[in-house]
Amino acid sequence: MKDVNILKNAGIDVAKGLEILGDMEMYDETLNDFLEESDNRLPKMETFKKNNDMENYAILAHSMKSDSKYLGFTRLAELSLDHEMEGKANNSNYINEHYDELMAEAYRIINVVKQYLGK
């Protein structure tokens, strides 16, 4: 059985996620979806950043923000929002200066979720 304390001890607000998603079964399914989407989303964000395509970068940052809010990834949601807004403002300097911080938090969350799900 999955130990929800793995998530909670990593600062994930599971209760917030359950308010939105209803039960642990749906929460776990959504965690799986987040992992699968991250495999696609994060490399695309890197490409858009490198190509200075702030419009598409902002779209993916928005998507990550939304997923993070649903799942209780508070810090990742905050960072993603910042990147979304700065991407919409075409502020590539901000994106480049703070990209590593965003990715570090994204990968931290991914690793915690993988540990929780036993992957």
N, C-alpha and C positions, 0 to 999 in steps of 0.2 A: 504494500500500500504506500501511496505517496505521502510524504510528511510535509504538511503545509508550513511547518515551522522553518523549513529550508527557505521558503519564499519570505516569510515574515521576518526572519533573522537577517535577510538581505535588504530589508527596508521596503519590501513590496507590500502595498496596502491591499491585501487580499479582500478585506471587508468592503472596500470601495468597489472592487471588481465584482463582488457578489451582489452588491446593490444594483448594478447594471445588468449583470448576466444571469442572476437568479440562483444558480446552484453550482456545486463543484464540478459536476459533469460538463456543463456548458463552459465553465471557466477553463477546465482542462482542455477541452476541444479548441477554445479560442487561443490558449497558449500554444497548442500545436500549430494552429494557423499562423500565429505570429512568427514562430520559428521558420516555417516554410516560406512565408513572405519575406522574412529577413534575408534568406538565402538569395533572393532575387533583388530585393530593394537596396541592400547595402552596396553591392557592386555597382548598381545603376547610379546611386548617389555619388559614388566616387567618380564615375565616368562623367556625370553631369557637372560635378565640381571642376574636374580637370578641363572640361570643354567650355567652362564658364557659361553653362546653360542654367542660369539661375531660375528660370521659369519652371522647368521640369524638376530641378532640385527642390524647389519650394513645394511642389506637388507631393513629392515623396516624403519630404519632412512633415508635411501636413498629415499624410497617411500614417507615418510613424507616431506622430503626436496623438492622433485619434486612437490608434491601437493601444498606446501606452496609457492613455486616460482610462480606457475601458478595463484594462488589466491591473491598474493600480501602480504602474511604474511612474511614480510622481516625478522624480528627477529627470527621467528620460523624456517625459511629456513636456516638462519645462524647457529643456534644452532643444527639443524638436520644435517647439513653438518659436523660440528665438531664431532658429535656423529657417523656419518657414517665413517668418516676418522679414528677416534680412534678405532671404532669397527673393521674396516678392518685391523688395526695395532694390533689387539688383546689386546688393552690397557684397560683392565677391570677396572684398578684403575681410569682412567679418567672418564669412563662411570659411575662408582659408585659415584665419587666425584661430578659430574655435572648433574646427572640424575634428581634430584629434580628441578633444574633450567629449564631443557628441559620440564619436565612435567608441571611445573607451567605455562610456556608460552603456551604449547599445550592446557591446560585446559582454560587458559584465552581466547585464540582464539575461542575455542569451545563455551564458554559461550557467547562471543560477537556474533558469528554466529547464535547461538540459539536465542538470543534476536532479531537480525535482521530478522530472518526467522519466528519469532513468535512461537517458539517451547518451 
